[in-house]
Amino acid sequence: MMRKISILFCFALLTGCGDCTDTTGDDLGENNVDTSKFGDMNGVIDTEVDMDGADGSFELDMGMSNNANNANNTNNANNTNNSNNQNNQTNNMADMGQDQAATPVCGDSNIEGNEVCDDGNTSDGDYCSADCSTETGMCGDGIVQSNETCDDASTTNCFTTHDGGDGTCVQSGQCVAGYNLDANGNCVSSLPPGIPTPCSLGTGGSLSKFHYDNGSTSARIDNWHASCSYSFAPNSACNVREVYPGFGDVERTSQGYPVATSSHYVRVRYSVSGLSFTNATLYVQARSYSTGASTNIRAWSPIYGDVAYGPVDNDFTYDWYAIDWSNFLSPSDQPSLTAIQLYAYQGSNSLAIKAVELCVE
């Protein structure tokens, strides 16, 4: 026969109870517990035991009292609140990070927020103002800014070019005609004093340059910077003259001026008094006047003699020929004897001249 015994366990830590049970009856009877000793019964576990009187085996059915359940609920609520608070703090920190990320930082190369530009720094004069609020120019506006090496208002490369000497942007290491690189890599004038025009075909300055129009026998002066004030032949100084034996009719050609025989020549008279230079180059644009043979250029100085240069092609194409004239010209030359005469020499013995330029440096 199964007998049920109700046993009340108390938690000493919660109630301070000493001997919590008051048992009446025999071992096989119903044990009663005096619950008045537990006060408000906080922390009491109500346990039912099914006991078999024969072998003493029993079963426990345990349940928490309402007060214990309330404590657990309170703890669970507190844990939930703590978790919610931690989540809120995490969310707040994330929001703060987003707010900081959304705030534009001038100078970080990213155009954000109210920034108009951002070139990676906070300096003025490099297309973007120091506070990233204003664009301040561009390559090709003619203003050399701090991030540019050259800007001539027409170039599209302001970063690997430099001033070629006359304000024109050229590739670094190069200069425009009439300027040379100095030891610092800057282009400085190579023009001798008194000669402001750069040589169009080489270095130095152009002392004189002239050309012949198609079908014309009169030289067109492009520039002339020689002094003629001390010439003893004022009627023929500082000019160009075509000379034919007997001064007969001048033969015309469709292009250039014909030096039709070895006796014909073109003469250039000038003075270099007062100038200072060490080298001279004579440039002649010419072709053979005959299609059957090539020829040479014979350049003659009344003071120093002559020099031959060639061959000059007979393909009817005008090419430029450069003759070193440094040993045939000096600033101390007597003005009335400073001249150049150009002849055809050997071969076809005929020459057509399109243009001539004398450069010094």
Contacts in CASP RR format, 6 or more apart in sequence:
PFRMAT RR
TARGET T0000
AUTHOR 0000-0000-0000
METHOD contacts of the structure
MODEL  1
MMRKISILFCFALLTGCGDCTDTTGDDLGENNVDTSKFGDMNGVIDTEVD
MDGADGSFELDMGMSNNANNANNTNNANNTNNSNNQNNQTNNMADMGQDQ
AATPVCGDSNIEGNEVCDDGNTSDGDYCSADCSTETGMCGDGIVQSNETC
DDASTTNCFTTHDGGDGTCVQSGQCVAGYNLDANGNCVSSLPPGIPTPCS
LGTGGSLSKFHYDNGSTSARIDNWHASCSYSFAPNSACNVREVYPGFGDV
ERTSQGYPVATSSHYVRVRYSVSGLSFTNATLYVQARSYSTGASTNIRAW
SPIYGDVAYGPVDNDFTYDWYAIDWSNFLSPSDQPSLTAIQLYAYQGSNS
LAIKAVELCVE
1 52 0 8 1.000
1 53 0 8 1.000
2 50 0 8 1.000
2 51 0 8 1.000
2 52 0 8 1.000
3 28 0 8 1.000
3 29 0 8 1.000
3 30 0 8 1.000
3 50 0 8 1.000
3 51 0 8 1.000
3 52 0 8 1.000
3 53 0 8 1.000
4 30 0 8 1.000
4 48 0 8 1.000
4 49 0 8 1.000
4 50 0 8 1.000
4 51 0 8 1.000
5 30 0 8 1.000
5 31 0 8 1.000
5 49 0 8 1.000
5 51 0 8 1.000
5 58 0 8 1.000
6 30 0 8 1.000
6 31 0 8 1.000
6 32 0 8 1.000
6 33 0 8 1.000
6 46 0 8 1.000
6 47 0 8 1.000
6 48 0 8 1.000
6 49 0 8 1.000
7 21 0 8 1.000
7 31 0 8 1.000
7 33 0 8 1.000
7 47 0 8 1.000
7 49 0 8 1.000
8 20 0 8 1.000
8 21 0 8 1.000
8 33 0 8 1.000
8 35 0 8 1.000
8 38 0 8 1.000
8 44 0 8 1.000
8 45 0 8 1.000
8 46 0 8 1.000
8 47 0 8 1.000
9 20 0 8 1.000
9 44 0 8 1.000
9 45 0 8 1.000
9 47 0 8 1.000
10 16 0 8 1.000
10 17 0 8 1.000
10 20 0 8 1.000
10 38 0 8 1.000
10 43 0 8 1.000
10 44 0 8 1.000
11 43 0 8 1.000
11 44 0 8 1.000
11 45 0 8 1.000
12 18 0 8 1.000
14 42 0 8 1.000
14 43 0 8 1.000
15 38 0 8 1.000
15 39 0 8 1.000
15 41 0 8 1.000
15 42 0 8 1.000
15 43 0 8 1.000
15 44 0 8 1.000
17 37 0 8 1.000
17 38 0 8 1.000
18 37 0 8 1.000
19 37 0 8 1.000
20 33 0 8 1.000
20 37 0 8 1.000
20 38 0 8 1.000
21 31 0 8 1.000
21 33 0 8 1.000
21 34 0 8 1.000
22 32 0 8 1.000
22 33 0 8 1.000
22 34 0 8 1.000
22 37 0 8 1.000
23 31 0 8 1.000
23 32 0 8 1.000
23 33 0 8 1.000
24 31 0 8 1.000
24 32 0 8 1.000
25 31 0 8 1.000
25 32 0 8 1.000
28 53 0 8 1.000
35 41 0 8 1.000
38 44 0 8 1.000
40 67 0 8 1.000
41 65 0 8 1.000
41 67 0 8 1.000
42 65 0 8 1.000
42 67 0 8 1.000
42 68 0 8 1.000
43 64 0 8 1.000
43 65 0 8 1.000
43 67 0 8 1.000
43 68 0 8 1.000
44 65 0 8 1.000
44 67 0 8 1.000
44 68 0 8 1.000
45 62 0 8 1.000
45 63 0 8 1.000
45 64 0 8 1.000
45 65 0 8 1.000
45 68 0 8 1.000
46 62 0 8 1.000
46 63 0 8 1.000
46 65 0 8 1.000
47 60 0 8 1.000
47 61 0 8 1.000
47 62 0 8 1.000
47 63 0 8 1.000
48 60 0 8 1.000
48 61 0 8 1.000
49 58 0 8 1.000
49 59 0 8 1.000
49 60 0 8 1.000
49 61 0 8 1.000
50 58 0 8 1.000
50 59 0 8 1.000
50 61 0 8 1.000
51 57 0 8 1.000
51 58 0 8 1.000
52 58 0 8 1.000
64 72 0 8 1.000
102 112 0 8 1.000
102 113 0 8 1.000
104 110 0 8 1.000
104 112 0 8 1.000
104 113 0 8 1.000
104 114 0 8 1.000
104 115 0 8 1.000
104 132 0 8 1.000
105 112 0 8 1.000
106 115 0 8 1.000
106 118 0 8 1.000
106 122 0 8 1.000
106 130 0 8 1.000
106 131 0 8 1.000
106 132 0 8 1.000
107 118 0 8 1.000
107 119 0 8 1.000
107 120 0 8 1.000
107 121 0 8 1.000
107 122 0 8 1.000
107 132 0 8 1.000
108 118 0 8 1.000
108 120 0 8 1.000
109 118 0 8 1.000
109 119 0 8 1.000
109 120 0 8 1.000
110 118 0 8 1.000
111 117 0 8 1.000
111 118 0 8 1.000
111 132 0 8 1.000
112 118 0 8 1.000
114 133 0 8 1.000
115 132 0 8 1.000
115 133 0 8 1.000
116 128 0 8 1.000
116 132 0 8 1.000
116 133 0 8 1.000
116 134 0 8 1.000
116 135 0 8 1.000
117 127 0 8 1.000
117 128 0 8 1.000
117 129 0 8 1.000
117 132 0 8 1.000
117 134 0 8 1.000
117 135 0 8 1.000
118 128 0 8 1.000
118 132 0 8 1.000
119 126 0 8 1.000
119 127 0 8 1.000
119 128 0 8 1.000
119 147 0 8 1.000
122 130 0 8 1.000
122 131 0 8 1.000
122 132 0 8 1.000
123 130 0 8 1.000
123 146 0 8 1.000
124 130 0 8 1.000
124 136 0 8 1.000
124 146 0 8 1.000
125 136 0 8 1.000
125 145 0 8 1.000
125 146 0 8 1.000
125 147 0 8 1.000
126 136 0 8 1.000
126 145 0 8 1.000
126 146 0 8 1.000
126 147 0 8 1.000
127 135 0 8 1.000
127 136 0 8 1.000
127 137 0 8 1.000
127 138 0 8 1.000
127 145 0 8 1.000
127 147 0 8 1.000
128 134 0 8 1.000
128 135 0 8 1.000
128 136 0 8 1.000
129 135 0 8 1.000
129 136 0 8 1.000
136 145 0 8 1.000
137 143 0 8 1.000
137 145 0 8 1.000
139 148 0 8 1.000
139 151 0 8 1.000
139 155 0 8 1.000
139 156 0 8 1.000
139 157 0 8 1.000
139 158 0 8 1.000
139 159 0 8 1.000
140 151 0 8 1.000
140 152 0 8 1.000
140 153 0 8 1.000
140 154 0 8 1.000
140 155 0 8 1.000
140 156 0 8 1.000
140 158 0 8 1.000
141 151 0 8 1.000
141 153 0 8 1.000
142 151 0 8 1.000
142 152 0 8 1.000
142 153 0 8 1.000
143 151 0 8 1.000
144 150 0 8 1.000
144 151 0 8 1.000
144 158 0 8 1.000
145 151 0 8 1.000
147 159 0 8 1.000
148 158 0 8 1.000
148 159 0 8 1.000
149 158 0 8 1.000
149 159 0 8 1.000
149 160 0 8 1.000
149 161 0 8 1.000
149 162 0 8 1.000
149 172 0 8 1.000
150 158 0 8 1.000
150 161 0 8 1.000
150 162 0 8 1.000
150 163 0 8 1.000
150 169 0 8 1.000
151 158 0 8 1.000
151 169 0 8 1.000
152 163 0 8 1.000
152 167 0 8 1.000
152 168 0 8 1.000
152 169 0 8 1.000
154 169 0 8 1.000
155 161 0 8 1.000
155 169 0 8 1.000
157 169 0 8 1.000
158 169 0 8 1.000
160 171 0 8 1.000
160 172 0 8 1.000
161 169 0 8 1.000
161 170 0 8 1.000
161 171 0 8 1.000
161 172 0 8 1.000
162 169 0 8 1.000
162 170 0 8 1.000
162 172 0 8 1.000
162 173 0 8 1.000
162 186 0 8 1.000
162 187 0 8 1.000
163 169 0 8 1.000
163 170 0 8 1.000
163 186 0 8 1.000
163 187 0 8 1.000
164 170 0 8 1.000
164 174 0 8 1.000
164 175 0 8 1.000
164 176 0 8 1.000
164 179 0 8 1.000
164 187 0 8 1.000
165 175 0 8 1.000
165 176 0 8 1.000
165 179 0 8 1.000
165 187 0 8 1.000
165 188 0 8 1.000
165 189 0 8 1.000
166 176 0 8 1.000
166 179 0 8 1.000
168 176 0 8 1.000
170 176 0 8 1.000
170 187 0 8 1.000
173 181 0 8 1.000
173 185 0 8 1.000
175 181 0 8 1.000
175 187 0 8 1.000
176 187 0 8 1.000
176 198 0 8 1.000
177 198 0 8 1.000
177 199 0 8 1.000
177 200 0 8 1.000
177 202 0 8 1.000
177 203 0 8 1.000
177 204 0 8 1.000
178 189 0 8 1.000
178 190 0 8 1.000
178 191 0 8 1.000
178 198 0 8 1.000
178 199 0 8 1.000
178 202 0 8 1.000
178 203 0 8 1.000
178 204 0 8 1.000
178 205 0 8 1.000
179 187 0 8 1.000
179 188 0 8 1.000
179 189 0 8 1.000
179 190 0 8 1.000
179 198 0 8 1.000
180 187 0 8 1.000
180 188 0 8 1.000
180 190 0 8 1.000
180 203 0 8 1.000
181 187 0 8 1.000
181 188 0 8 1.000
182 188 0 8 1.000
190 198 0 8 1.000
190 203 0 8 1.000
190 204 0 8 1.000
190 205 0 8 1.000
190 361 0 8 1.000
191 197 0 8 1.000
191 198 0 8 1.000
191 204 0 8 1.000
191 205 0 8 1.000
191 361 0 8 1.000
192 204 0 8 1.000
192 205 0 8 1.000
192 275 0 8 1.000
192 276 0 8 1.000
192 277 0 8 1.000
192 360 0 8 1.000
192 361 0 8 1.000
193 275 0 8 1.000
193 276 0 8 1.000
194 225 0 8 1.000
194 275 0 8 1.000
195 204 0 8 1.000
195 205 0 8 1.000
195 206 0 8 1.000
195 207 0 8 1.000
195 225 0 8 1.000
195 275 0 8 1.000
195 360 0 8 1.000
196 225 0 8 1.000
197 205 0 8 1.000
197 206 0 8 1.000
197 223 0 8 1.000
197 225 0 8 1.000
198 204 0 8 1.000
198 205 0 8 1.000
198 206 0 8 1.000
199 205 0 8 1.000
199 206 0 8 1.000
199 281 0 8 1.000
199 357 0 8 1.000
199 359 0 8 1.000
199 361 0 8 1.000
200 206 0 8 1.000
200 209 0 8 1.000
200 357 0 8 1.000
201 283 0 8 1.000
201 320 0 8 1.000
201 322 0 8 1.000
201 357 0 8 1.000
201 359 0 8 1.000
202 281 0 8 1.000
202 359 0 8 1.000
203 359 0 8 1.000
203 361 0 8 1.000
204 359 0 8 1.000
204 360 0 8 1.000
204 361 0 8 1.000
205 225 0 8 1.000
205 359 0 8 1.000
205 360 0 8 1.000
205 361 0 8 1.000
206 223 0 8 1.000
206 225 0 8 1.000
206 357 0 8 1.000
206 358 0 8 1.000
206 359 0 8 1.000
207 224 0 8 1.000
207 225 0 8 1.000
207 226 0 8 1.000
207 270 0 8 1.000
207 272 0 8 1.000
207 275 0 8 1.000
207 280 0 8 1.000
207 358 0 8 1.000
207 359 0 8 1.000
207 360 0 8 1.000
208 221 0 8 1.000
208 223 0 8 1.000
208 224 0 8 1.000
208 225 0 8 1.000
208 226 0 8 1.000
208 268 0 8 1.000
208 270 0 8 1.000
208 356 0 8 1.000
208 357 0 8 1.000
208 358 0 8 1.000
209 221 0 8 1.000
209 222 0 8 1.000
209 223 0 8 1.000
209 224 0 8 1.000
209 355 0 8 1.000
209 356 0 8 1.000
209 357 0 8 1.000
209 358 0 8 1.000
210 219 0 8 1.000
210 220 0 8 1.000
210 221 0 8 1.000
210 222 0 8 1.000
210 240 0 8 1.000
210 268 0 8 1.000
210 355 0 8 1.000
210 356 0 8 1.000
211 219 0 8 1.000
211 220 0 8 1.000
211 222 0 8 1.000
211 285 0 8 1.000
211 354 0 8 1.000
211 355 0 8 1.000
211 356 0 8 1.000
212 218 0 8 1.000
212 219 0 8 1.000
212 220 0 8 1.000
212 256 0 8 1.000
212 257 0 8 1.000
212 353 0 8 1.000
212 354 0 8 1.000
212 355 0 8 1.000
213 220 0 8 1.000
213 256 0 8 1.000
214 254 0 8 1.000
214 255 0 8 1.000
214 256 0 8 1.000
215 252 0 8 1.000
215 253 0 8 1.000
215 254 0 8 1.000
215 255 0 8 1.000
215 256 0 8 1.000
216 256 0 8 1.000
216 257 0 8 1.000
217 242 0 8 1.000
217 250 0 8 1.000
217 252 0 8 1.000
217 257 0 8 1.000
219 240 0 8 1.000
219 242 0 8 1.000
219 257 0 8 1.000
219 266 0 8 1.000
221 240 0 8 1.000
222 357 0 8 1.000
224 238 0 8 1.000
224 270 0 8 1.000
226 238 0 8 1.000
226 270 0 8 1.000
226 271 0 8 1.000
226 272 0 8 1.000
226 275 0 8 1.000
227 271 0 8 1.000
227 272 0 8 1.000
227 273 0 8 1.000
227 274 0 8 1.000
227 275 0 8 1.000
227 335 0 8 1.000
228 234 0 8 1.000
228 237 0 8 1.000
228 238 0 8 1.000
228 270 0 8 1.000
228 271 0 8 1.000
228 335 0 8 1.000
229 271 0 8 1.000
229 273 0 8 1.000
230 271 0 8 1.000
230 273 0 8 1.000
230 335 0 8 1.000
231 237 0 8 1.000
231 238 0 8 1.000
231 269 0 8 1.000
231 271 0 8 1.000
231 335 0 8 1.000
231 336 0 8 1.000
232 334 0 8 1.000
232 335 0 8 1.000
232 336 0 8 1.000
233 269 0 8 1.000
233 336 0 8 1.000
236 267 0 8 1.000
236 269 0 8 1.000
237 269 0 8 1.000
237 270 0 8 1.000
237 271 0 8 1.000
237 335 0 8 1.000
237 336 0 8 1.000
238 269 0 8 1.000
238 270 0 8 1.000
238 271 0 8 1.000
239 268 0 8 1.000
239 269 0 8 1.000
240 266 0 8 1.000
240 267 0 8 1.000
240 268 0 8 1.000
240 356 0 8 1.000
241 266 0 8 1.000
241 267 0 8 1.000
241 269 0 8 1.000
242 250 0 8 1.000
242 257 0 8 1.000
242 264 0 8 1.000
242 265 0 8 1.000
242 266 0 8 1.000
242 267 0 8 1.000
243 264 0 8 1.000
243 265 0 8 1.000
243 266 0 8 1.000
243 267 0 8 1.000
243 341 0 8 1.000
244 250 0 8 1.000
244 263 0 8 1.000
244 264 0 8 1.000
245 261 0 8 1.000
245 263 0 8 1.000
245 264 0 8 1.000
251 258 0 8 1.000
251 260 0 8 1.000
252 258 0 8 1.000
253 289 0 8 1.000
253 352 0 8 1.000
255 318 0 8 1.000
255 352 0 8 1.000
255 354 0 8 1.000
256 318 0 8 1.000
256 352 0 8 1.000
256 353 0 8 1.000
256 354 0 8 1.000
257 266 0 8 1.000
257 352 0 8 1.000
257 353 0 8 1.000
257 354 0 8 1.000
258 264 0 8 1.000
258 289 0 8 1.000
258 350 0 8 1.000
258 351 0 8 1.000
258 352 0 8 1.000
259 265 0 8 1.000
259 266 0 8 1.000
259 289 0 8 1.000
259 342 0 8 1.000
259 343 0 8 1.000
259 344 0 8 1.000
259 350 0 8 1.000
259 351 0 8 1.000
259 352 0 8 1.000
259 353 0 8 1.000
260 289 0 8 1.000
260 350 0 8 1.000
261 344 0 8 1.000
261 349 0 8 1.000
261 350 0 8 1.000
262 343 0 8 1.000
262 344 0 8 1.000
262 345 0 8 1.000
262 349 0 8 1.000
264 343 0 8 1.000
264 344 0 8 1.000
265 300 0 8 1.000
265 341 0 8 1.000
265 342 0 8 1.000
265 343 0 8 1.000
266 341 0 8 1.000
266 342 0 8 1.000
266 353 0 8 1.000
266 356 0 8 1.000
267 339 0 8 1.000
267 340 0 8 1.000
267 341 0 8 1.000
267 342 0 8 1.000
268 339 0 8 1.000
268 340 0 8 1.000
268 341 0 8 1.000
268 342 0 8 1.000
268 356 0 8 1.000
268 358 0 8 1.000
269 338 0 8 1.000
269 339 0 8 1.000
270 338 0 8 1.000
270 339 0 8 1.000
270 358 0 8 1.000
271 333 0 8 1.000
271 335 0 8 1.000
271 338 0 8 1.000
272 329 0 8 1.000
272 330 0 8 1.000
272 331 0 8 1.000
272 333 0 8 1.000
272 338 0 8 1.000
272 360 0 8 1.000
273 331 0 8 1.000
273 335 0 8 1.000
274 331 0 8 1.000
275 331 0 8 1.000
275 360 0 8 1.000
276 331 0 8 1.000
277 331 0 8 1.000
277 360 0 8 1.000
277 361 0 8 1.000
278 326 0 8 1.000
278 361 0 8 1.000
279 326 0 8 1.000
279 360 0 8 1.000
279 361 0 8 1.000
280 324 0 8 1.000
280 325 0 8 1.000
280 326 0 8 1.000
280 328 0 8 1.000
280 329 0 8 1.000
280 358 0 8 1.000
280 359 0 8 1.000
280 360 0 8 1.000
281 322 0 8 1.000
281 323 0 8 1.000
281 324 0 8 1.000
281 325 0 8 1.000
281 326 0 8 1.000
281 358 0 8 1.000
281 359 0 8 1.000
281 360 0 8 1.000
282 299 0 8 1.000
282 322 0 8 1.000
282 323 0 8 1.000
282 324 0 8 1.000
282 325 0 8 1.000
282 340 0 8 1.000
282 356 0 8 1.000
282 357 0 8 1.000
282 358 0 8 1.000
283 320 0 8 1.000
283 321 0 8 1.000
283 322 0 8 1.000
283 323 0 8 1.000
283 356 0 8 1.000
283 357 0 8 1.000
283 358 0 8 1.000
283 359 0 8 1.000
284 297 0 8 1.000
284 299 0 8 1.000
284 320 0 8 1.000
284 321 0 8 1.000
284 323 0 8 1.000
284 342 0 8 1.000
284 353 0 8 1.000
284 355 0 8 1.000
284 356 0 8 1.000
285 318 0 8 1.000
285 319 0 8 1.000
285 320 0 8 1.000
285 321 0 8 1.000
285 353 0 8 1.000
285 354 0 8 1.000
285 355 0 8 1.000
285 356 0 8 1.000
286 297 0 8 1.000
286 312 0 8 1.000
286 318 0 8 1.000
286 319 0 8 1.000
286 321 0 8 1.000
286 351 0 8 1.000
286 352 0 8 1.000
286 353 0 8 1.000
286 354 0 8 1.000
287 312 0 8 1.000
287 313 0 8 1.000
287 314 0 8 1.000
287 315 0 8 1.000
287 316 0 8 1.000
287 317 0 8 1.000
287 318 0 8 1.000
287 319 0 8 1.000
287 351 0 8 1.000
287 352 0 8 1.000
287 354 0 8 1.000
288 294 0 8 1.000
288 295 0 8 1.000
288 312 0 8 1.000
288 313 0 8 1.000
288 314 0 8 1.000
288 348 0 8 1.000
288 350 0 8 1.000
288 351 0 8 1.000
288 352 0 8 1.000
289 295 0 8 1.000
289 344 0 8 1.000
289 348 0 8 1.000
289 350 0 8 1.000
289 351 0 8 1.000
289 352 0 8 1.000
290 314 0 8 1.000
290 348 0 8 1.000
290 350 0 8 1.000
291 314 0 8 1.000
291 316 0 8 1.000
292 314 0 8 1.000
292 348 0 8 1.000
293 314 0 8 1.000
293 347 0 8 1.000
293 348 0 8 1.000
294 310 0 8 1.000
294 311 0 8 1.000
294 312 0 8 1.000
294 313 0 8 1.000
294 314 0 8 1.000
294 347 0 8 1.000
294 348 0 8 1.000
295 310 0 8 1.000
295 311 0 8 1.000
295 312 0 8 1.000
295 314 0 8 1.000
295 344 0 8 1.000
295 345 0 8 1.000
295 346 0 8 1.000
295 347 0 8 1.000
295 348 0 8 1.000
295 349 0 8 1.000
295 350 0 8 1.000
295 351 0 8 1.000
296 308 0 8 1.000
296 309 0 8 1.000
296 310 0 8 1.000
296 311 0 8 1.000
296 312 0 8 1.000
296 344 0 8 1.000
296 345 0 8 1.000
296 346 0 8 1.000
296 347 0 8 1.000
297 308 0 8 1.000
297 309 0 8 1.000
297 310 0 8 1.000
297 312 0 8 1.000
297 321 0 8 1.000
297 323 0 8 1.000
297 342 0 8 1.000
297 343 0 8 1.000
297 344 0 8 1.000
297 345 0 8 1.000
297 351 0 8 1.000
298 306 0 8 1.000
298 307 0 8 1.000
298 308 0 8 1.000
298 309 0 8 1.000
298 342 0 8 1.000
298 343 0 8 1.000
298 344 0 8 1.000
298 345 0 8 1.000
299 306 0 8 1.000
299 307 0 8 1.000
299 308 0 8 1.000
299 309 0 8 1.000
299 323 0 8 1.000
299 325 0 8 1.000
299 328 0 8 1.000
299 340 0 8 1.000
299 341 0 8 1.000
299 342 0 8 1.000
299 343 0 8 1.000
300 306 0 8 1.000
300 340 0 8 1.000
300 341 0 8 1.000
300 342 0 8 1.000
300 343 0 8 1.000
301 328 0 8 1.000
301 329 0 8 1.000
301 339 0 8 1.000
301 340 0 8 1.000
302 337 0 8 1.000
302 338 0 8 1.000
302 339 0 8 1.000
303 328 0 8 1.000
303 333 0 8 1.000
303 334 0 8 1.000
303 337 0 8 1.000
303 338 0 8 1.000
304 327 0 8 1.000
304 328 0 8 1.000
304 329 0 8 1.000
305 328 0 8 1.000
307 323 0 8 1.000
307 328 0 8 1.000
308 345 0 8 1.000
308 346 0 8 1.000
309 321 0 8 1.000
309 323 0 8 1.000
310 321 0 8 1.000
312 319 0 8 1.000
312 321 0 8 1.000
312 351 0 8 1.000
313 319 0 8 1.000
314 348 0 8 1.000
318 352 0 8 1.000
318 354 0 8 1.000
325 340 0 8 1.000
325 358 0 8 1.000
328 340 0 8 1.000
329 338 0 8 1.000
329 360 0 8 1.000
340 358 0 8 1.000
342 351 0 8 1.000
342 353 0 8 1.000
342 356 0 8 1.000
343 351 0 8 1.000
344 350 0 8 1.000
344 351 0 8 1.000
END
